[in-house]
């Protein structure tokens, strides 16, 4: 039996932190040793500190864990950490952990655009893992910081990868309908979101545009196609829906696009990583799919679901709808899959 790598979760009481804990509980390669959170939770049992709809799904062993401070010395029994910290706290804290020798898998946006920090979406740009070597050399530390994309970007770039490989990309326009869980807990006030759509999510559009180009470019420079995003918060619990309009470098029929997406496999599938879905992109042919309630847990929440693939006359290209679970594929699940990938590559 392979020896498990000991892991800790930073920001373990929030929505993404809870997803990290839930996924790691059942992971065959990693052992959850510690949970850490802010001072108001330190010293409490995890069961007393955590709130939300996942509480009933944790094991008794996990619920009995004592919440520790977010400090490298307090978490010295762990070998790697998964960070669900808010961006302002993550900025310095993740560097402290990397300096102390921890490999940090971060869901925070703080370091995503650092030139020597990879934003990894494992099926899309696994080759960017080599940036870790430059990071360690430049920053003179033995640890590392590896980020996963913004939740919306994770779903979008996975759907775009087979199109870029097969047909080339010139322009991408995306309009999103994003679940309230993406705003964290307690999230958007009910009086604001019920019977409503909010057409603004702070810094979201910039993240989608900039991260997409970094992820889909080379290690040295971003991709050269254009990306335009418009982001909206809607009254859905989990699952981001994105309407995507693409101008390709080649003219191609919708049927060929659907075939290409359906057949796509990435490095995690070839390596049979534990958290990887068998097929990262599921194509639906019904006219009313995908839908969050029906499709967000496909592939245990790690696959994205594409539907309504058709010609786009305005861009002389293709348009489609893609759905992904924002807390799993778009956050904790992607980060755990990154850790599995980097274990196989020898970085962990």
C-alpha positions in Angstrom: 0.0 0.0 0.0 1.3 3.4 -1.0 2.2 5.7 2.0 -0.2 8.6 2.1 1.0 12.2 2.0 0.0 14.1 5.1 -2.1 17.2 4.4 -3.7 20.2 6.1 -6.4 22.6 5.0 -6.1 26.3 5.6 -9.4 28.1 5.9 -11.1 24.8 6.6 -14.4 26.2 8.0 -15.5 28.1 4.8 -17.4 26.6 1.9 -14.3 25.8 -0.2 -12.4 24.7 2.9 -15.2 22.2 3.7 -15.1 20.9 0.2 -11.3 20.4 0.6 -11.9 18.4 3.8 -14.7 16.4 2.3 -12.6 15.4 -0.8 -9.4 14.7 1.2 -11.3 12.4 3.7 -11.8 9.9 0.9 -8.6 10.4 -1.1 -6.4 7.3 -1.4 -3.2 9.3 -1.8 -3.5 12.0 0.9 -4.3 11.8 4.6 -6.0 14.8 6.3 -4.0 15.5 9.4 -5.0 19.0 10.4 -7.6 21.7 9.8 -6.7 25.4 10.4 -8.8 28.5 10.6 -9.0 32.0 12.0 -8.5 32.8 15.7 -12.2 32.6 16.5 -12.2 28.9 15.6 -8.8 27.9 17.0 -9.0 25.3 19.8 -12.6 24.3 19.0 -13.5 20.9 17.5 -14.1 21.1 13.8 -17.7 20.1 14.5 -18.1 23.3 16.6 -16.3 25.6 14.2 -17.8 24.6 10.9 -21.2 25.5 9.5 -23.1 24.9 6.3 -24.7 22.0 4.4 -21.7 19.6 4.5 -21.5 19.2 8.3 -23.5 16.0 8.2 -21.3 14.4 5.6 -18.0 14.4 7.6 -16.6 11.4 9.5 -16.6 11.5 13.3 -12.8 11.4 13.2 -12.8 14.6 11.1 -15.4 16.3 13.2 -13.2 15.6 16.3 -10.2 17.3 14.9 -9.0 20.4 16.8 -8.9 23.5 14.7 -5.3 24.8 14.7 -3.9 28.3 14.0 -2.9 29.2 10.5 0.8 28.9 11.2 3.5 26.7 9.7 4.8 25.6 13.1 1.3 24.6 14.3 0.9 22.4 11.2 4.3 20.8 11.1 2.9 17.2 10.9 1.6 18.0 7.4 3.7 17.8 4.3 1.4 19.7 2.0 -1.3 22.3 2.6 -4.5 23.2 0.7 -5.4 26.8 1.0 -9.0 28.1 1.0 -7.9 31.4 2.5 -9.4 34.8 1.5 -7.1 36.5 -1.0 -5.9 39.3 1.3 -4.8 36.8 4.0 -3.4 34.2 1.5 -1.0 36.7 0.0 1.6 36.6 2.8 0.4 33.5 4.6 1.0 31.2 1.6 4.5 32.6 1.1 5.3 31.8 4.8 4.2 28.2 4.3 6.3 27.9 1.1 9.3 29.4 2.8 8.8 26.8 5.6 9.0 24.0 3.0 5.4 23.3 2.4 3.9 22.7 -1.1 0.9 25.0 -1.1 -2.1 24.2 -3.3 -4.1 27.4 -3.3 -7.6 28.3 -4.3 -6.9 32.0 -3.6 -6.4 34.5 -6.4 -3.4 36.2 -4.6 -0.6 34.6 -6.5 -2.3 33.4 -9.7 -0.8 36.1 -11.9 2.7 35.9 -10.5 5.0 35.0 -13.4 6.6 32.1 -11.6 3.4 30.6 -10.1 1.4 28.2 -12.3 -2.3 28.4 -12.6 -3.0 24.7 -13.2 -6.1 23.2 -14.7 -4.7 19.7 -14.9 -6.3 18.6 -18.2 -5.5 21.9 -19.8 -1.9 23.0 -19.0 -0.1 20.3 -17.0 3.2 21.4 -18.7 3.1 24.6 -16.7 4.1 22.7 -13.7 7.8 23.3 -14.7 7.3 26.9 -13.4 7.7 25.4 -9.9 11.4 24.9 -10.7 11.8 28.6 -11.7 9.8 29.6 -8.6 12.0 27.7 -6.2 15.2 29.0 -7.9 14.0 32.6 -7.9 12.5 32.7 -4.4 15.1 30.4 -2.8 12.6 28.2 -1.0 12.1 24.4 -1.0 8.3 24.7 -0.9 6.1 25.9 -3.7 2.8 27.7 -4.5 0.5 26.2 -7.1 -2.8 27.8 -7.8 -6.0 26.5 -9.5 -8.0 28.9 -11.6 -11.0 31.0 -10.7 -14.1 28.8 -10.7 -15.5 30.3 -13.8 -12.1 30.1 -15.6 -11.7 26.5 -14.6 -14.9 25.5 -16.4 -14.3 27.7 -19.4 -10.7 26.6 -20.1 -11.5 22.9 -19.8 -14.2 23.3 -22.5 -11.9 25.4 -24.7 -8.9 23.1 -24.5 -9.9 20.5 -27.2 -11.1 23.4 -29.5 -7.7 25.1 -29.2 -5.8 21.9 -29.9 -7.9 20.9 -32.9 -9.0 24.1 -34.5 -7.3 27.1 -32.9 -8.9 30.0 -31.1 -9.2 33.6 -32.3 -11.9 35.1 -30.1 -13.8 33.9 -27.1 -16.9 35.7 -25.6 -18.4 34.3 -22.4 -21.5 35.3 -20.5 -21.8 33.6 -17.1 -24.7 32.7 -14.7 -22.9 32.0 -11.5 -24.2 30.2 -8.4 -24.5 31.9 -5.0 -22.1 29.5 -3.3 -19.3 31.1 -5.3 -19.8 34.1 -3.0 -19.0 32.0 0.1 -21.1 31.7 3.3 -23.4 33.4 4.3 -23.0 34.8 0.8 -25.4 37.1 -1.1 -28.3 38.3 1.1 -31.6 36.6 0.2 -33.4 39.9 -0.4 -30.8 40.7 -3.1 -30.8 37.4 -5.0 -34.3 36.0 -4.8 -36.3 37.0 -7.8 -33.2 38.7 -9.2 -30.0 38.5 -11.3 -27.0 40.6 -10.2 -25.0 41.7 -13.3 -21.8 42.4 -11.5 -19.3 40.2 -9.5 -16.3 42.2 -8.3 -13.1 41.5 -10.3 -14.6 38.4 -11.8 -14.5 39.4 -15.4 -10.9 40.5 -15.2 -9.9 37.2 -13.6 -11.6 35.2 -16.3 -10.0 37.2 -19.1 -6.5 37.3 -17.6 -6.3 33.8 -16.2 -7.7 32.2 -19.4 -4.9 33.7 -21.4 -2.2 32.7 -18.9 -3.5 29.1 -18.6 -3.9 28.6 -22.4 -0.6 30.3 -23.3 2.9 28.9 -22.9 5.0 29.0 -19.8 6.7 32.2 -21.1 3.8 34.2 -22.4 0.0 34.3 -22.5 -2.2 33.1 -25.4 -2.8 35.7 -28.1 -6.5 35.2 -28.8 -9.0 37.7 -27.4 -11.3 37.0 -24.4 -14.3 39.0 -23.3 -16.4 38.1 -20.2 -19.6 39.3 -18.6 -20.4 37.8 -15.3 -23.7 37.5 -13.4 -24.9 36.1 -10.1 -28.1 34.0 -10.2 -30.3 32.3 -7.7 -28.7 28.8 -8.0 -27.0 27.1 -5.1 -24.1 25.3 -6.9 -23.0 25.1 -10.5 -21.9 27.9 -12.9 -23.5 28.1 -16.3 -21.6 29.8 -19.1 -22.8 30.8 -22.6 -19.6 30.7 -24.8 -19.2 32.1 -28.3 -16.0 31.2 -30.1 -14.3 32.3 -33.3 -12.0 29.5 -34.5 -9.1 29.6 -36.8 -10.7 26.9 -38.9 -14.3 26.6 -40.1 -15.9 23.6 -38.5 -19.3 22.1 -38.1 -21.0 21.7 -34.7 -21.0 17.9 -35.1 -17.2 17.9 -35.3 -16.9 20.2 -32.3 -19.1 17.8 -30.2 -17.1 14.8 -31.3 -13.8 16.5 -30.5 -15.0 17.5 -27.0 -16.5 14.1 -26.3 -13.3 12.3 -27.2 -11.0 14.7 -25.3 -8.8 13.1 -22.5 -6.2 14.9 -20.6 -3.1 13.8 -18.7 -5.1 13.1 -15.5 -7.2 10.6 -17.4 -4.2 9.0 -19.0 -2.6 8.7 -15.6 -5.8 7.5 -14.0 -5.5 9.9 -11.1 -8.0 9.2 -8.3 -9.9 12.5 -8.5 -10.0 12.7 -12.3 -13.3 12.0 -14.0 -13.2 9.3 -16.7 -14.3 11.9 -19.2 -13.6 15.5 -18.4 -16.1 16.9 -20.9 -19.6 15.3 -21.2 -21.6 16.5 -24.3 -25.4 16.5 -24.0 -27.6 16.5 -27.1 -30.9 17.5 -25.5 -32.0 21.0 -26.3 -32.5 21.9 -22.7 -29.2 20.7 -21.1 -27.0 21.3 -19.2 -28.9 22.3 -16.1 -27.3 22.9 -12.6 -29.8 20.6 -10.7 -29.4 17.8 -13.2 -25.7 18.0 -14.3 -23.5 19.7 -11.7 -22.4 16.4 -10.0 -21.5 14.6 -13.2 -18.1 12.9 -12.7 -18.5 13.5 -8.9 -18.5 17.2 -9.8 -15.2 17.1 -11.6 -16.5 16.9 -15.2 -17.9 19.8 -17.2 -21.1 19.3 -19.2 -21.5 20.9 -22.6 -24.7 21.3 -24.6 -26.5 23.4 -27.2 -23.4 23.3 -29.6 -24.4 25.2 -32.7 -23.2 27.7 -35.3 -22.7 31.3 -34.4 -23.4 33.7 -37.2 -22.1 36.8 -35.5 -18.6 35.4 -35.1 -18.8 32.9 -38.0 -17.9 30.3 -35.4 -19.4 28.1 -32.7 -21.5 28.7 -29.6 -22.3 26.4 -26.7 -23.4 26.3 -23.1 -21.0 24.7 -20.4 -21.8 23.9 -16.8 -19.4 23.0 -14.0 -19.6 22.7 -10.2 -18.0 25.8 -8.9 -16.8 24.4 -5.6 -15.5 21.1 -6.9 -14.2 21.4 -10.5 -13.9 25.1 -10.0 -12.1 25.1 -6.6 -11.3 22.3 -4.2 -11.5 19.3 -6.6 -9.3 21.0 -9.1 -6.7 21.8 -6.4 -6.6 18.2 -5.2 -6.3 16.9 -8.7 -3.3 19.3 -9.1 -1.7 17.7 -6.1 -2.2 14.2 -7.5 -0.7 15.3 -10.8 2.3 16.9 -9.2 2.8 13.8 -7.0 3.1 11.8 -10.2 5.5 14.4 -11.6 7.7 14.3 -8.6 7.1 17.8 -7.2 5.3 16.5 -4.1 
